[in-house]
Amino acid sequence: MKIIECVPNFSEGRDTGKIKEIVAVFKSFPDVRLADFSSDADHNRSVFTFLGKPKDVMKAALAACGKALELIDMRKHGGAHPRLGAVDVVPFIPLGSAEMKDAVDLAHVFGKQLSEHFGVSVYFYGFAARKDQYVELPDIRRGGYEGLAEKITLKEAVPDEGGEQFNVRSGAAVVGARDLLVAYNINLASDDLHLAKYIASKIREKGGGLKSVRAIGVMLKSRGLAQVSVNLIDCKETPLKTVFDRVKILATEGGIKILESELVGLAPECAFAGTTPEYLKLKDFDKHRLLETHFKYFQP
């Protein structure tokens, strides 16, 4: 069976009322499964993970994104996480018998409808990218929401859908198709943001660090903690233990311990090769955070 996982990231992590309204939209679609959602006040961001058949995922994604655009005003938004808009990023991931082409086709149709229905400019990324310079998400996000008004007027940076019209309230959305990704944060037992940024620079692949790792250092102001925020692009190539151990070494060299780590969304079982949640100091972990746990709901 063709199954698509969709992981929309919305720029709201503080207003529980608004978050509950978005959750209610997902739950109004009985043919998709909302497998996980999490919100972070410091990042000011919520991440939803849901699965279903392609046509059902499309309907639920459009409805949920429409609600998010109704509720979120980017002119009032601030947070530690990079972002371009209220509906910041919407990736589609093929599972089951679905192929990447299925996810790409869905991303393109979804992006066009999102732009036409809600007046939001859309960039395509990942396997759905239409510009070579915008395959990688960080390249599209560069400059953030604050730089978007000028950015979309540049010939090389005009959005794929929606043209040069800057939507000051909603910003722009990034829509794509990608393989499985593990969003993983490691919180240091310290408020040393400089150290967190240093560690991130040492572990990310672009800086000569670990393969398939993207990382930034951010401050969790509400908790007084520095965080190394990681996107693990290929957990078979670099599992969670490799990331955790490298961060631990670098933190120890700086005289700091790891307080805890956390998943944002789901992770496949292969991410835990050679380790356990306890070893990784994972908080709030149970079997429902494993992607494979949810496959049974779509068995014929």
FENFENGI-V520242 format. One record per backbone hydrogen bond with DSSP energy under -0.5 kcal/mol. CO is the residue of the C=O (numbers start at 1). NH is the residue of the N-H. If there is no record, write none. Layout:
# FENFENGI-V520242
CO/NH  CO/NH
This chain:
# FENFENGI-V520242
1/3  1/97  3/95  4/52  5/93  6/50  7/91  8/10  8/48  9/88  9/89  10/12  10/46  14/16  15/19  16/20  17/21  18/22  19/23  20/24  21/25  22/26  23/27  24/28  25/28  26/29  28/30  29/32  32/34  33/35  33/51  36/49  38/47  40/44  40/45  42/80  43/81  45/40  46/10  47/38  49/35  49/36  50/6  51/33  52/4  53/56  53/57  54/58  55/59  56/60  57/61  58/62  59/63  60/64  61/65  62/66  63/67  64/68  65/69  66/70  67/71  68/72  72/74  73/76  74/77  83/145  84/172  86/11  86/88  88/174  89/9  90/176  91/7  92/178  93/5  95/3  95/98  99/102  99/103  100/104  101/105  102/106  103/107  104/108  105/109  106/110  107/111  108/112  109/113  110/114  111/115  112/116  113/117  114/118  114/120  115/119  121/173  122/160  122/161  123/175  125/128  125/177  126/129  131/134  132/135  135/126  136/139  136/140  137/140  137/141  138/142  141/144  143/147  144/147  145/148  145/149  147/151  148/152  150/153  151/154  154/157  154/158  155/158  161/122  162/165  163/159  164/166  165/167  166/168  167/171  169/74  170/86  171/121  173/123  173/175  174/90  175/125  176/92  177/127  181/183  182/184  182/232  183/264  184/230  185/187  185/262  186/188  186/228  187/259  187/260  188/190  190/226  191/193  192/196  193/197  194/198  195/199  196/200  197/201  198/202  199/203  200/204  203/210  204/207  204/209  205/208  210/213  212/233  212/234  213/205  213/206  214/231  216/229  218/227  219/221  220/223  220/224  220/225  225/220  226/188  227/218  227/229  228/186  228/230  229/216  230/184  230/232  231/214  231/233  232/182  234/238  239/242  239/243  240/244  241/245  242/246  243/247  244/248  245/249  246/250  247/251  248/252  249/253  250/254  251/256  252/255  257/189  257/259  260/187  261/283  262/185  263/265  264/183  267/291  268/271  269/272  270/273  271/240  272/275  276/280  277/282  278/281  281/261  286/289  287/290  289/267  290/293  291/294  292/295  292/296  294/297  295/298  296/299
